Amino acid sequence: MSAGELACTYAVLILHDDGIPVTAEKIAALVKAAKVSVEPYWPGLFAKLAEKRNIGDLITNVGSGGGAAPMAVAASGGGAAPAAAAPAAEEKKEEPKEESDDDMGFSLFD
C-alpha cells in the first residue's frame, strides 16, 4: 500500500468518525493538510467506495475475510422457513490442518 492510499484511508476514517459525509474534496483537503502527496485519482476512488459501502461495516468486519453473507431467516406462520434453515445450521466449516515440519523432512534445529 502506497503512502497516498494510506493517507486516503486515514482521511476516510477521520471523516467517518466525525460523522462528516465522505467526498473526494474533503479527502483531498485532509490529505493536503497532512502534507501528503497523492495521485489525483485516489480521493475520488475512496469517495466512491465510501458511497457504495458502509464504512462502519468495513471497520467491524476487518477480520472476517470476506466470507459468505449472513443468512437472515424470516419468521413466518408457515413451517417451511425453519425447515430450510436447519440444513444451513448443520453445516460446519472445515478447518485447514496445520502442516508440521516433520512432513518436510527437515527440522529447524538440524
C-alpha positions in Angstrom: 0.0 0.0 0.0 1.4 3.3 -1.0 1.6 6.4 1.2 -1.2 8.0 -0.9 -3.5 5.1 -0.4 -2.8 5.0 3.3 -3.4 8.8 3.6 -6.7 8.5 1.8 -7.7 5.5 4.1 -7.0 7.6 7.2 -8.9 10.5 5.7 -12.0 8.4 5.1 -11.7 7.0 8.7 -11.4 10.5 10.1 -14.4 11.8 8.2 -16.5 8.8 9.1 -15.5 9.1 12.8 -16.5 12.7 12.8 -19.8 12.0 11.1 -18.9 14.1 8.1 -20.1 12.9 4.6 -17.1 11.4 2.7 -16.4 13.3 -0.5 -13.4 13.4 -2.8 -12.9 17.1 -2.0 -12.9 16.5 1.8 -10.5 13.6 1.4 -8.2 15.7 -0.7 -8.4 18.6 1.8 -7.4 16.3 4.7 -4.6 14.8 2.7 -3.3 18.2 1.7 -3.5 19.4 5.3 -1.3 16.4 6.3 1.2 17.5 3.6 1.0 14.1 1.9 1.3 13.9 -1.9 -1.2 11.6 -3.5 -2.2 10.8 -7.1 -5.2 12.9 -8.1 -7.5 9.8 -8.6 -7.1 8.3 -5.1 -9.6 10.7 -3.3 -12.3 10.0 -5.9 -11.8 6.3 -5.7 -12.0 6.3 -1.9 -15.1 8.6 -2.0 -16.8 6.2 -4.4 -16.0 3.3 -2.1 -17.5 5.2 0.9 -20.5 6.0 -1.2 -21.2 2.3 -2.1 -20.1 0.6 1.1 -20.9 1.3 4.8 -17.6 2.3 6.4 -18.8 1.2 9.8 -19.4 -2.3 8.5 -16.0 -2.4 6.8 -14.4 -1.5 10.1 -16.3 -4.1 12.2 -15.7 -6.8 9.6 -12.0 -6.3 9.1 -11.0 -9.8 10.3 -13.9 -11.7 8.7 -12.0 -12.4 5.5 -15.0 -11.5 3.3 -16.8 -14.8 3.8 -20.4 -15.6 2.9 -23.1 -13.0 3.7 -25.0 -13.7 6.9 -28.3 -15.6 6.3 -31.5 -13.9 7.5 -34.3 -16.2 8.3 -37.7 -14.6 8.2 -40.2 -15.6 10.9 -43.4 -16.6 9.2 -46.6 -18.5 10.1 -45.7 -21.4 7.8 -43.3 -24.2 8.8 -41.2 -24.0 5.6 -38.8 -21.3 6.9 -37.5 -23.3 9.9 -37.1 -26.4 7.8 -35.0 -24.6 5.3 -32.8 -23.1 8.0 -32.0 -26.5 9.6 -29.5 -27.7 6.9 -27.6 -24.5 6.9 -27.2 -24.6 10.7 -25.8 -28.2 10.5 -23.0 -27.3 8.0 -19.7 -26.7 9.7 -16.6 -25.1 8.3 -13.8 -27.4 7.8 -10.7 -26.0 9.4 -7.4 -26.4 7.4 -4.9 -28.7 9.0 -1.6 -27.2 10.0 1.4 -28.6 8.3 4.2 -29.8 10.6 7.9 -29.6 9.9 8.2 -33.3 10.2 6.4 -33.8 6.9 9.0 -31.7 5.1 12.0 -33.9 6.0 13.9 -31.2 7.9 13.9 -29.5 11.3 14.7 -26.1 12.4 17.5 -27.4 14.6 19.2 -29.9 12.3 
